[in-house]
């Protein structure tokens, strides 16, 4: 690796000299360029020559062409030419040999030539010019020493070379004159060639394929400006024909698209967002999607099963709820999602009694997470992170921070669970650890006393992070449980909900992610550690109205101990719902009280009720790194030429996480040629077959044999909403074209 800080080519460098030799005491320097080292008598004038030369055996350094000629003639006359240790050569001779056939610049002075020779002499002599160029430019030496290739060409073009060093670079370029890439290596304008290869200058270079490296910093601003202009001028249509896997700098293009679409929301379409989604952060994707309202969900059917109910909450209700609360921001009494949430309240009241009797390890209730953790501990050490109050949407965002820059990888994507009721920490978290309902006689208002029931590991609160770090370093347990209320505290201290949600919340989630990553790195064998992220319950999205509590109840926010006939409340009977006592819960999004209020006396961070965002939470499993398995895709179809047809798509995902944000590219089909976004999500370890319409089946060429047109292309996607992946179409992918030819080659389908 070259030095980080380049130096100037003609900076003076230390000359190397042999020590004076008593048997060869004379050094002749007719060039007058070399410094006279200590130990020599300098002879630079006729007087000095007469006074000192040949008078005794002292080493003499003769400087100047005339004096050197005198010295050489005198020594020849006395038959002492063998007393000459060295006759200094002009550095131009050495450089002309190295540069051949590139001419030396005529403006380079003798001193500059000598400085350059001295620098070159300080390197290994197999390729001193390449090594000097690496140091002069502060670049990786291997780029200058490697064999020519597309990758090497791309790296070299991105290295700016100072003007005074250009002659050296031309010598380096000339060595590739017989290579197939010679015309590119010997370019006279590196920057122009690089611009053309990146597609930001005409004519574009296409014969080299896509530029294989990230956009160099020296052209980053110009590249971004070019694409932003393209996006504005085309009103976003340039994205419609963009093939992300075949264009250089797609990450930068995606960020340009994000900026332009954010500035011009009218240009946003679902297809355009999908085309660049794999190259945007979770937050950027969310912001673009927020610009358009998601579909308003239908109420949840009372006869839905638990899986259908969780799908409804996570895929339909929560996206709409978030958009309405965070983006649309209507007054509490005008919120549509509140009315839709009522259907879930009715559903959970109906189905919870049955769910609570299912075996814990197979239960849809959140206390099954402890069973999952126990099973994982049988084969791996586990860091179990329990984030107090982390709802489903917050969990998704936390995963995006955890997987940013491949810090961690998702092994099991977030799976939904129903919080144990009521959704208050003293009940829900106690049950999470104890794997028991609050009706158990051992229930107490202290989750810490439930943890020992697991029978392994240790629980660490925020106050005990020092002990957690110490135990991780010592590999002390199979299970380390970090129970943090850092996120939940936001709702107890912040008084502006929009500021809390838009700024404080992501900042806190990012901080939690960094702490998790630091814990993993402290473990002696981080690759073996599994990280389970879970929660006890969620909380109401947005602000809540405050209502008065009936006098017969002991109010605790959105819930109260006791029973009431007040129609604003629903009652959870202790026996039917597995509780330690009867509990009444506010049916709407309102609350009887809270830790703090907004400036206009609204309530923030309320929980304890039955709204979907309070009840539906998630669990996920991560590791330091995971080797993803190849995704398989096959496409088969049929139809008549120039008529609509049908394409069957089979996608097999053998990975432990789902794949989404699908975009299919098929070279032979015009509707797929630049990529067609697909809305399907392929679950983990499953194969999915579905059909799509082909607007127009292509015609077969006259010389085509048979009726099968082979298809080529690829599928791009995201693993677990974070990691970009792709898969080539299977080689047997094809479409059968029902095309009739006459013996004369006329297509009878034309008639």
Secondary structure, DSSP 8 states (H G I E B T S, - for coil): ---SS---TT-----------SSS-EEEETT--S---TTSEEE-SHHHHHHHTTTSS--EEEESHHHHHHHHHHHHHTT-GGGEEEE---HHHHHHHHHTTS---TT--HHHHHHHHHHHHTS-TTSHHHHHHHHHHT--HHHHHS---HHHHHHHHTS---GGGHHHHHHHHHTTTTSTTHHHHT-S-HHHHHHHHHTSSSS---TT-S--S---GGGHHHHHHHHHHHHHHTTTGGGGG--GGGSTTHHHHHHHHHHHHHH-GGG--HHHHHHHGGGS-HHHHHHHHHTS---------TT--HHHHHHIIIIIIHHHHHIIIIII---GGG-HHHHHHHHHHHHHHHHHHHHTTS-GGG-SBTTHHHHHHHHHHTTS-EEEEEETT--HHHHHHHHHHHTGGGSSEEEEEEEEEE--SS-SHHHHHHHHHHSS-TTSTT--S-THHHHGGG-SSEEEEGGGHHHHHHHHHTT--SEEEEEE-HHHHHHHH---HHHIIIIIIHHHHHHHHHHHHHHHHHSTTGGG-EEEEE-S----SS-B-B----TTSEEETTEEES----TTEEEE-HHHHT-SS-EEEESSS-BS--S-B-TTS-B-S--SS--HHHHEEEEEEEES-------EEEEEEEE-BTS-EEEEEEEEE-SSS-EEEEEEEETT-TTTTT-EEE---B-TTEEEEEEEEESSB----TT--SSEEE--EEEEEEETTTEEEEEEB-TT-EEEE---B-TTS-BGGG-
